[in-house]
Amino acid sequence: MAAITVTDLEVVLESTGAPIIEQVSLSLEPGEVMGIVGESGSGKSTLSLALLGYARPGARISQGSVVIEGTDILALDAAGLRAARRGLVSYVAQDPATALNPSMRLSTQLLEAVDAPRDEALAKVREVLDAVGLPNDDAFIRRRASELSGGQQQRIAIAMAVIAQPRLIVLDEPTTGLDVSTQMRVLELVKRLCAEYEIASIYVTHDLAVVAEVADSTIVMKDGHIVETGRARNVLLEPTHPYSQQLIAATPSTKVRSPWEGDELAAAPDAEQPLLRVSGLTAAYGHTQVLHGIDLTVRAGECLAIVGESGSGKSTFSRCLIGLHDNWEGEAALGGRQLAKSAAKRSHADRQAAQYIFQNPYGSLNPRHTVEAILRTPLELFHGAGGAEARRQIAEALDRVELPRRMAQMYPAELSGGQRQRVAIARALLASPELLICDEVTSALDVLVQSAVLDLLRGLLKDGLGMIFVTHNLAVVRNIAHRVAVLNRGEIVEYGEVDAVLDHPADPYTQGLLANTLDLPVG
C-alpha cells in the first residue's frame, strides 16, 4: 500500500474560481523520491504547498484528498494541521535563509522539532547533524544560521525536516543557486536520508538533470495538469508528451554545444587591443585577500565565462569590474581607458560603457516603478532622452528583448521571473554599453525561459557587445561562452577556449567541477 496518496486535488483562485491545479492524482511508496518538473506557472509550487494543506493568499484548496498513512491532511482542522506538519509532513524551502532564524542558535531551532526530554532530544539533534554531514559538537550547534554558508544552511533546513521522521518531505527547488559541488552533496544527502529513514519525498525543480540524478519517478506539469508521469529515466529518455519533449530539448548539455549565428567570432579584433584587459587584479575584504593576480581579456563580440564554486571569487571579481567593490589593486582597462576602482569615481562614459545584470531581478527592479519608469532611467542618465523620444526607445528595447509593449505600464510584481530578467537586460542595453556583466542571470529560471534568455544574449554578442558571464552552470557555459576562466579560491586555475577546457580539463579543480555537473541521461 502506498504511503502517500493524492486524489483529484484541485486549487482555485478565490476571486474567480478559476483552477490553478486540477485533477491531480499521484501516489508514493516509502523511501520513494518523486520529481515534479515544469516551467514557471505550471503549478509545481502550488501542488507542493497543497500537500501541506496550505494554499497561498488568494487561493484555496477546493477538492481532493492528501492521505498520508491513513490521515487525510485536507480534512484536519488548524490544530490537526500543525500536528501533521510536525510529524507527518515536512517542507524544505528553496532559500534556507527564509526558513531559519538568523539570530537563533541552531540547537534551539532543531530542538523545537523534537518532542522528547531535552537530553534525548539533544542526542537526536546530534544524530541528525551527523546524518546530514555537519559537525555535531557543542561549538557548532551553538552557532547561528547567519554564521553558516549557503550549503550548510540548506543542510540544516533538511535536518529540521528529517528530525521528526515525517512520512513525507516536500523539497521546493532546494539546490537552485547552489554551485555544482554543493548541489551534488545535497542531492546525495536527500537520496540517502529518504532511503535510510524510508521517507517519501516530493522534489520540485526546473532542472531536469537534477531529476535524473535524484528521482525514482517523475511527473511533468503544464498549466496545472499532469501531462506525463512515469519512472524518471523513462520519462527523460523516451518522453511521449510534446511538452515533455520541449523541456528536454531546451535543457543545455555540458557535452554538446548548440551552434548559433555569430558563434564564431567573424572578425576578431587585434589581440593587442581587446575591449577589456585585466592585469594583476587583487582584491580584499578588510585584510583578507580574496582575489590573487587575475589576468584576462575580453574581445568585442566575445563572451567570457567565469566559473567556480561559491566563495571562489566570481562575484567579487565582477563587482570590482563594475566598481561596486573598490578594495582592489591592479589594472582594468575598458576600451583602452583605465577604470577607477569605485563607480563613484568613474567618468560618465566609463559608467555607461560597462553595465551589470544582477542574479535576482526581484531585488534589482524598483517595485514601485512601472517598467517604463525603470527603462527611462538610463535614457535620461546617459543620453538625456525624454518625452516621445524616450517612449520610442523604450518600445524598441521591449521589442528587442521580446516583451510586449503593453508591459511598459506594468509593475515588476505583475511580471514573471523571466519577464523581470528581460526588463533588467533591456535597462542595461538602453545605456548603450560596450561590456555587459551577467551575474548568474539564468540560475533561477526554468529551462524554457533560460533558453530564451540565452538566445537573446547570443544575439547581443552578434551585435558586437562584449560579455562576462558569471555562472556555476557548465552546461550553460558550453552554450553561451567562447572562452572560460575557472576560479578557485581567488585564482584562475584554468583559462582557455570553452571546448578545450570542458573536453580536456587540465586542472584537478576543473575536473572536479565537471564530475559534479549533472547532465540528462543518454540512451
Residue pairs with C-beta under 8 A, 6 or more apart in sequence:
2 27
2 28
2 29
3 28
3 29
3 30
3 32
3 68
3 69
3 167
3 168
3 200
4 27
4 28
4 66
4 67
4 68
4 69
4 167
4 168
4 200
5 26
5 27
5 65
5 66
5 67
6 24
6 25
6 26
6 27
6 51
6 64
6 65
6 66
6 67
7 25
7 64
7 65
7 67
8 23
8 24
8 25
8 63
8 64
8 65
9 21
9 23
9 24
9 25
9 47
9 50
9 61
9 63
9 64
9 65
9 66
10 19
10 21
10 22
10 23
10 24
10 61
10 62
10 63
10 64
11 19
11 20
11 21
11 22
11 43
11 46
11 47
11 50
11 55
11 59
11 60
11 61
11 62
12 18
12 19
12 20
12 59
12 60
12 62
13 20
13 58
13 59
14 58
14 59
14 60
15 58
17 62
19 224
20 43
20 46
20 59
20 224
21 43
21 46
21 47
21 50
21 221
21 224
21 225
22 224
22 225
23 225
24 43
24 47
24 64
24 225
24 226
25 226
26 34
26 219
26 226
26 229
28 34
28 168
28 200
28 201
28 202
28 217
29 200
30 167
30 198
30 199
30 200
31 194
31 195
31 197
31 198
31 199
31 200
32 194
32 200
32 201
32 216
32 217
33 190
33 191
33 194
33 200
33 201
33 203
33 214
33 215
33 216
33 217
34 200
34 201
34 202
34 203
34 215
34 216
34 217
34 218
34 219
35 203
35 204
35 205
35 210
35 211
35 214
35 215
35 217
35 218
35 219
35 232
36 44
36 47
36 48
36 202
36 203
36 204
36 205
36 218
36 219
36 221
37 44
37 205
37 206
37 208
37 211
37 218
37 219
37 220
37 221
37 247
38 44
38 206
38 220
38 221
38 222
38 247
38 446
39 206
39 222
39 247
39 446
39 447
39 448
39 449
40 206
40 416
40 417
40 418
40 445
40 446
40 449
41 223
41 416
42 221
42 222
42 223
42 224
43 221
43 223
43 224
43 225
44 204
44 221
45 172
45 204
46 55
46 56
46 59
46 224
47 204
47 221
48 91
48 170
48 172
48 202
48 204
49 55
49 56
49 170
50 61
50 64
50 66
51 66
51 73
51 89
51 168
51 170
51 202
52 73
52 85
52 89
52 91
52 170
53 61
53 66
53 73
53 74
53 76
53 81
53 84
53 85
55 61
61 74
64 74
65 72
65 74
65 75
66 72
66 73
66 74
67 73
68 84
68 88
68 89
68 167
68 168
69 88
69 167
71 84
71 88
73 81
73 84
73 88
73 89
76 84
85 91
86 113
86 115
86 164
87 164
87 165
87 166
88 166
88 167
88 168
89 166
89 167
89 168
89 169
89 170
90 160
90 161
90 162
90 164
90 166
90 168
90 169
90 170
91 161
91 169
91 170
91 171
91 172
92 99
92 154
92 157
92 158
92 161
92 169
92 170
92 171
92 172
92 174
93 99
93 157
93 172
93 174
94 172
94 173
94 174
94 176
94 177
95 177
96 145
96 150
96 153
96 154
96 156
96 157
97 145
97 153
99 157
99 160
100 109
100 145
100 153
100 156
100 157
101 109
101 145
102 144
102 145
102 146
103 144
103 146
104 144
104 145
105 141
105 142
105 143
105 144
106 140
106 141
106 142
106 143
106 144
106 145
106 156
107 122
107 125
107 141
107 142
109 145
109 156
109 160
110 125
110 128
110 129
110 141
110 156
110 159
110 160
110 163
111 118
111 121
111 122
111 125
113 160
113 163
113 164
114 120
114 121
114 124
114 125
114 163
114 164
115 121
115 164
116 124
124 163
125 136
125 141
125 163
126 136
126 141
127 136
128 159
128 162
128 163
129 135
129 136
129 140
129 141
129 159
130 136
131 159
131 162
131 193
131 196
132 155
132 156
132 158
132 159
132 162
132 189
132 193
133 155
133 185
133 189
134 140
134 152
134 155
134 156
134 159
145 153
145 156
148 156
149 310
149 311
150 177
150 178
150 182
150 310
151 178
151 182
151 185
151 186
151 310
154 174
154 175
154 178
154 182
154 186
155 186
155 189
157 174
158 171
158 174
158 186
158 189
158 190
158 193
161 169
161 171
162 169
162 193
162 197
162 199
165 197
165 199
166 199
167 199
167 200
168 199
168 200
168 201
168 202
169 194
169 199
169 200
169 201
169 202
170 201
170 202
170 204
171 190
171 201
171 202
171 203
171 204
172 204
173 204
173 205
173 206
174 186
174 190
174 203
175 182
175 183
175 186
175 187
175 205
175 207
175 210
176 205
176 206
176 207
176 443
176 444
177 359
177 440
177 443
177 444
178 186
178 310
178 472
179 308
179 309
179 310
179 472
180 309
180 472
180 473
180 474
180 513
180 516
180 517
180 518
181 309
181 512
181 513
181 516
182 309
182 310
183 210
183 516
183 518
184 213
184 516
184 518
187 210
187 213
187 214
190 201
190 203
190 214
191 214
193 199
194 200
194 201
203 210
203 211
203 214
203 215
205 211
206 445
206 446
206 447
207 447
207 518
208 236
208 247
208 248
208 251
208 447
208 520
209 251
209 475
209 518
209 519
209 520
210 518
211 218
211 232
211 236
212 232
212 233
212 236
212 518
212 519
212 520
212 521
213 518
215 232
216 231
216 232
217 229
217 230
217 231
217 232
218 228
218 229
218 230
218 231
218 232
218 235
218 236
219 226
219 228
219 229
220 226
220 227
220 228
220 229
220 235
220 239
220 241
220 243
220 244
220 247
221 227
222 243
227 241
227 243
227 244
228 235
228 239
228 240
228 241
228 243
228 244
229 235
233 521
235 244
236 248
236 520
236 521
237 521
237 522
237 523
239 245
239 247
239 248
246 448
247 447
247 448
248 520
250 447
250 448
250 450
250 451
251 447
251 475
251 520
252 258
252 450
252 451
252 454
252 473
252 475
252 476
252 478
252 479
253 475
253 478
253 479
253 519
253 520
254 474
254 475
254 478
254 502
254 514
254 517
254 519
255 478
255 519
256 478
257 263
257 478
257 479
257 498
257 499
258 479
260 455
260 458
261 458
261 462
262 301
262 458
262 459
262 461
262 462
263 458
265 299
265 301
265 302
265 482
266 301
268 299
268 301
268 302
269 275
269 299
269 300
271 297
273 336
274 297
274 298
274 299
275 298
275 299
275 300
275 302
275 334
275 335
275 434
275 435
275 466
276 296
276 297
276 298
276 321
276 332
276 333
276 334
276 435
276 466
276 468
277 297
277 331
277 332
277 333
278 294
278 295
278 296
278 297
278 321
278 330
278 331
278 332
278 333
279 295
279 330
279 331
279 332
280 293
280 294
280 295
280 329
280 330
280 331
281 291
281 293
281 294
281 295
281 317
281 320
281 328
281 329
281 330
281 331
281 332
282 289
282 291
282 292
282 293
282 294
282 328
282 329
282 330
283 289
283 290
283 291
283 313
283 316
283 317
283 320
283 325
283 327
283 328
283 329
283 490
284 290
284 291
284 327
284 328
285 316
285 327
289 490
290 313
290 316
290 490
291 313
291 316
291 317
291 320
291 328
291 490
291 491
292 490
292 491
293 330
293 491
294 317
294 330
294 491
294 492
295 492
296 304
296 485
296 492
296 495
298 304
298 435
298 466
298 467
298 468
299 466
300 434
300 464
300 465
300 466
301 461
301 462
301 463
301 464
301 465
301 466
302 461
302 466
302 467
302 482
302 483
303 457
303 461
303 467
303 468
303 469
303 480
303 481
303 482
303 483
304 467
304 468
304 469
304 481
304 482
304 483
304 484
304 485
305 468
305 469
305 470
305 471
305 477
305 480
305 481
305 483
305 484
305 485
305 498
306 314
306 317
306 318
306 468
306 469
306 470
306 471
306 484
306 485
306 487
307 314
307 471
307 472
307 474
307 477
307 484
307 485
307 486
307 487
307 513
308 314
308 472
308 486
308 487
308 488
308 513
309 472
309 488
309 513
310 472
311 489
312 487
312 488
312 489
312 490
313 487
313 489
313 490
314 439
314 470
314 472
314 487
315 439
315 440
315 470
316 325
316 490
317 470
317 487
318 356
318 437
318 439
318 468
318 470
319 325
320 326
320 328
320 332
320 341
321 332
321 339
321 354
321 437
321 468
322 343
322 354
322 356
322 437
323 339
323 340
323 341
323 342
323 343
323 344
323 345
323 346
323 351
324 343
324 356
326 341
326 342
327 341
328 341
331 338
332 338
332 339
333 339
334 350
334 353
334 354
334 434
334 435
335 353
335 434
337 347
337 349
337 350
337 353
339 346
339 350
339 354
340 346
340 347
340 350
343 351
348 382
352 382
352 431
352 432
352 433
353 433
353 434
353 435
354 433
354 434
354 435
354 436
354 437
355 428
355 429
355 431
355 433
355 435
355 436
355 437
356 428
356 437
356 439
357 364
357 421
357 424
357 425
357 428
357 436
357 437
357 438
357 439
357 441
358 364
358 424
358 439
358 441
359 439
359 440
359 441
359 443
359 444
360 444
361 412
361 417
361 420
361 421
361 423
361 424
362 412
362 417
362 420
364 424
365 374
365 412
365 420
365 423
365 424
366 373
366 374
366 412
367 411
367 412
367 413
368 411
369 411
369 412
370 408
370 409
370 410
370 411
371 398
371 407
371 408
371 409
371 410
371 411
371 412
371 415
371 423
372 391
372 394
372 408
372 409
374 412
374 423
374 427
375 394
375 397
375 398
375 408
375 423
375 426
375 427
375 430
376 386
376 390
376 394
377 427
378 427
378 428
378 430
378 431
379 385
379 386
379 390
379 393
379 394
379 430
380 386
380 390
381 431
382 430
382 431
382 432
383 432
385 393
391 408
393 430
394 408
394 430
395 405
395 408
397 426
397 429
397 430
398 404
398 405
398 407
398 408
398 426
399 405
400 426
400 429
401 422
401 423
401 425
401 426
401 429
401 456
402 422
402 452
402 456
403 419
403 422
403 423
403 426
407 415
407 419
407 423
412 420
412 423
415 423
416 449
417 444
417 445
417 449
418 445
418 446
418 449
418 452
418 453
421 441
421 442
421 445
421 449
421 453
422 453
422 456
424 441
425 441
425 453
425 456
425 457
428 436
429 436
429 460
433 465
434 465
434 466
435 465
435 466
435 467
435 468
436 460
436 465
436 466
436 467
436 468
437 467
437 468
437 470
438 457
438 467
438 468
438 469
438 470
439 470
440 470
440 471
440 472
441 453
441 469
442 450
442 453
442 454
442 471
442 473
442 476
443 471
443 472
443 473
445 453
450 476
454 476
454 479
454 480
457 467
457 469
457 480
458 480
460 467
461 467
469 476
469 477
469 480
469 481
471 477
473 517
474 502
474 513
474 514
474 517
475 517
475 519
477 484
477 498
477 502
478 498
478 502
481 498
482 497
482 498
483 495
483 496
483 497
483 498
484 494
484 495
484 496
484 497
484 498
484 501
484 502
485 492
485 494
485 495
486 492
486 493
486 494
486 495
486 501
486 507
486 509
486 510
486 513
487 493
488 507
488 509
493 507
493 509
493 510
494 501
494 505
494 506
494 507
494 509
494 510
495 501
501 510
502 514
505 511
505 514
